[in-house]
């Protein structure tokens, strides 16, 4: 178990990404996945109000609604840490991080989740049109009322995150305890150069998304022909280059030596990185979820970590 920043909230080292609920996992499958997730000893379930507006006929809130039904039916609210987000467009005049909108959006999320409080409430993206002070004060009021236990940020730049932390300190306002950025063996540079120094300095807990680079790091996709294996195959095309194949080669080697899968190794690498609390992973079947679980206990050697670091280094970097 690791702590989310300085929040006092402890979570397991894998977090479940709830964007699949109501999208690629229907309600019965979602319930099975949530039960399996908790039954294997994990507790951090991450969602957002905007999941899954990208699906035809959806308006947002579908993922939260399914989680809420499961919480009510299972009675497992005290066994899980629920993280959701606010800020991305949910419709006309329903976006951003103004006080007025946050106060409306949290009530909508609580209603869908069928709970009195959210453990971790996150800014889904920066809102340059709202003063940081207004946003953080609104979050602080939710914490004071017991509707939110801790707050986090997602998709912030290092500069804006630093500014937010300074505003919290100078104005004695609620502070972000977590950061949710894109980070994996392929996408390293932005996080490591821009965000990692801030996370280390401020003691933030990092919950990376796209931990398996949309499935590329599972090793399933090695040629253009493989892209048809999945609905998201075309999004993986960008990884099929010399560097991507070099990363897969290193994953293959380490996986073989550890009697593990490439996905387990890719997640174990993330778990071993500084400031990382719990990589976000998604699955659309219980069998798929169970394949990922061993990553939590897979300890890579210094040699393994070095091989992966070298293979995934971008040419502009020296590491």
Residue pairs with C-beta under 8 A, 6 or more apart in sequence:
1 10
1 11
1 12
1 13
2 10
2 11
2 13
2 205
2 277
2 278
3 9
3 10
3 11
3 205
3 277
4 10
4 11
4 81
4 120
4 150
4 152
4 177
4 178
4 205
4 207
4 277
5 150
5 152
5 176
5 177
5 178
5 202
5 203
5 204
5 205
6 177
6 203
7 120
7 149
7 150
7 177
7 178
7 205
9 81
9 119
9 120
9 149
9 150
11 42
11 43
11 44
11 81
11 277
11 278
12 41
12 42
12 43
12 44
12 278
12 296
13 271
13 277
13 278
13 279
13 296
14 42
14 44
14 267
14 278
14 279
14 281
14 292
14 293
14 295
14 296
15 42
15 44
15 45
15 46
15 83
15 207
15 278
15 279
15 280
15 281
16 33
16 34
16 37
16 42
16 44
16 45
16 46
16 280
16 281
16 282
16 283
17 46
17 209
17 280
17 281
17 282
18 45
18 46
18 47
18 48
18 51
18 63
18 64
18 67
18 282
19 47
19 48
19 51
19 52
19 63
19 282
20 30
20 33
20 63
20 282
20 283
20 284
21 27
21 30
21 33
21 47
21 51
21 62
21 63
21 66
21 67
22 30
22 51
22 52
22 55
22 58
22 62
22 63
22 65
22 66
23 51
23 52
23 55
23 58
23 62
23 63
24 231
24 284
25 33
25 284
27 66
27 69
29 284
29 285
30 66
30 67
30 70
31 66
31 69
31 70
31 73
31 74
32 286
33 283
33 284
33 285
33 286
33 289
34 45
34 67
34 70
34 74
34 76
35 70
35 74
36 286
36 289
36 290
37 45
37 289
38 74
38 76
38 79
38 80
40 289
40 290
40 293
42 296
43 79
43 80
43 81
44 80
44 81
44 83
44 207
44 278
45 67
45 80
45 81
45 82
45 83
46 83
46 84
46 180
46 207
46 280
47 63
47 64
47 67
47 82
47 83
47 84
47 85
48 63
48 64
48 84
48 85
48 86
48 88
48 122
48 124
49 60
49 61
49 64
49 84
49 85
49 86
49 88
49 90
49 105
49 108
49 109
49 112
50 60
50 85
50 88
50 89
50 90
50 124
51 60
51 61
51 62
51 63
51 64
52 58
52 60
52 62
52 63
53 59
53 60
53 89
53 90
55 62
59 90
59 91
60 90
60 91
61 90
61 108
61 109
61 112
64 84
64 109
64 112
64 113
65 112
67 82
67 112
67 113
68 111
68 112
68 113
68 114
68 115
69 114
70 76
71 77
71 80
71 82
71 113
71 114
71 115
72 114
77 115
81 119
81 120
82 113
82 115
82 118
82 119
82 120
83 118
83 119
83 120
83 121
83 122
83 152
83 207
84 109
84 113
84 118
84 120
84 121
84 122
85 121
85 122
85 123
85 124
85 154
86 97
86 101
86 102
86 105
86 106
86 109
86 121
86 122
86 123
86 124
87 95
87 96
87 97
87 123
87 124
87 125
87 127
88 95
88 124
88 125
89 95
90 105
94 101
94 104
94 105
95 101
96 127
96 129
96 130
97 123
97 126
97 127
97 130
97 134
97 135
97 138
98 127
98 130
98 134
98 135
98 138
99 134
99 135
99 137
99 138
102 135
102 138
102 139
102 142
103 138
103 142
106 118
106 121
106 142
106 147
106 148
109 118
110 116
110 117
110 118
110 147
116 146
116 147
117 146
117 147
117 148
117 149
118 147
118 148
118 149
119 148
119 149
119 150
120 148
120 149
120 150
120 151
120 152
120 177
120 178
121 139
121 142
121 148
121 150
121 151
121 152
122 151
122 152
122 153
122 154
122 178
122 180
123 135
123 151
123 152
123 153
123 154
123 156
123 176
124 154
124 155
125 154
125 155
125 156
126 153
126 155
126 156
126 157
126 160
127 135
132 160
132 163
132 164
132 167
133 167
133 171
133 173
136 151
136 164
136 167
136 168
136 171
136 173
136 174
136 175
137 171
137 173
137 174
139 148
139 151
139 173
139 174
140 173
140 174
142 148
143 149
143 150
143 151
143 174
150 177
150 178
151 174
151 175
151 176
151 177
151 178
152 176
152 177
152 178
152 179
152 180
152 207
153 161
153 164
153 176
153 178
153 179
153 180
154 179
154 180
154 181
154 209
155 180
155 181
156 164
156 179
156 195
157 194
157 195
158 194
158 195
158 197
158 198
161 176
161 179
161 195
161 198
162 198
164 175
164 176
165 175
165 176
165 198
165 202
167 173
168 174
168 175
168 176
169 175
175 202
176 202
176 204
177 204
177 205
178 204
178 205
178 206
178 207
178 277
179 195
179 198
179 199
179 204
179 205
179 206
179 207
180 206
180 207
180 208
180 209
180 280
181 190
181 191
181 195
181 206
181 208
181 209
182 190
182 191
182 208
182 209
182 210
183 191
183 206
183 208
183 209
183 210
183 211
183 270
183 273
183 276
184 208
184 210
184 211
184 212
184 213
184 217
184 266
184 270
185 213
185 217
185 247
185 251
185 266
185 269
185 270
185 308
185 312
186 213
186 216
186 217
186 239
186 243
186 244
186 247
186 312
187 210
187 213
188 312
188 314
188 317
189 314
189 316
189 317
191 208
195 206
196 274
196 275
198 204
199 206
199 275
200 274
200 275
204 275
205 275
205 277
206 275
206 276
206 277
207 277
207 278
207 279
207 280
208 270
208 276
208 279
208 280
209 280
210 280
211 217
211 266
211 267
211 270
211 279
211 280
211 281
212 218
212 263
212 266
212 267
212 281
213 236
213 239
214 232
214 235
214 236
215 221
215 230
215 232
215 236
216 236
216 239
216 244
217 247
217 248
217 251
217 262
217 263
217 266
218 261
218 262
218 263
218 266
219 248
219 251
219 252
219 255
219 261
219 262
219 263
220 226
220 229
220 230
221 227
221 229
221 230
221 233
221 236
221 239
221 240
222 240
222 245
222 248
223 240
224 237
224 240
226 233
227 233
227 234
227 236
227 237
230 236
243 312
243 314
246 311
246 312
247 308
247 311
247 312
248 262
249 311
250 307
250 308
250 310
250 311
250 312
251 262
251 265
251 266
251 308
252 262
253 307
254 260
254 265
254 300
254 304
254 307
254 308
255 261
255 262
255 264
255 265
257 304
258 264
258 265
258 298
258 300
258 304
260 268
260 294
260 295
260 298
261 291
263 291
263 292
263 295
264 291
264 292
264 294
264 295
264 298
265 295
265 298
265 300
265 304
265 308
267 279
267 281
267 292
267 295
267 298
268 295
268 298
268 299
268 300
269 300
269 304
269 305
269 308
270 276
270 279
271 278
271 279
271 295
271 296
272 300
272 305
281 292
283 289
283 291
283 292
300 308
309 319
313 319
